[in-house]
């Protein structure tokens, strides 16, 4: 195991703990630019990394806080999981006919990072406005109710494609989507529900990339060794660091990296 990978895992875990930003937004560009991994390997490894690290968070949200709406998770999964599998088959087909997939994955990664940067800038504002007690009624009434479930499934499908191609978006973009789709849902439930949906999505997409040979398990182990204590420490010191300063800086960094991927 490379000490540099462990140190990178710790640094990313620390930032995830402090800011709540998904590890994919930080880890995948780091693996590509700092360590020179191919985008496909960076994405595949990071997807399994995300599936493992997010599991503990869902255990807390479901077991301790009871803050996961499993109906919403199932609706999102109805769209995201089939489209994740379909995206893997498209990548596999392109590889089988000799088409280069690096450009597709790189461009998708850039788009996902730009969208995540924008989501970061508005997420904290929306979350502050959204703070309230847990509501029993999640589905709206009237005409919007008829569109809410199909819109949720469609949102899941979009996330399924984007996350499978880039490993980015299950966190910040998923949270924003749930906030808009379910305005009556509490802030705590929004976070727990998004986290619970991210696990099967990243697991399915990660296993798909594994089948394509896009996962480096030595790298994965090193990242896990570093990131788990990093997340724990970051979560404990997050209250001491002004989020209104750190979040815009992080969003700007992701935006610059995203533009570099898109314009490369």
Secondary structure, DSSP 8 states (H G I E B T S, - for coil): --HHHHHHHHHHHHHHHHH---HHHHHHHHHHHTS---HHHHHHHHHHHHHHHHHHHHHHIIIII----HHHHHHHHHHHHHHHHHHHHHHHHHHHTT---HHHHHHHHHHHHHHHHHHHHHHHHHHHHH-----S--S--THHHHHHHHHHHHHHHHHHHHHHHHS-STTHHHHHHHHHH-TTS-HHHHHHHHHHHHHHHHHHHHHHHHHTT---HHHHHHHHHHHHHHHHHHHHHGGGS-HHHHHHHHHHHHHHHHHHHHH-
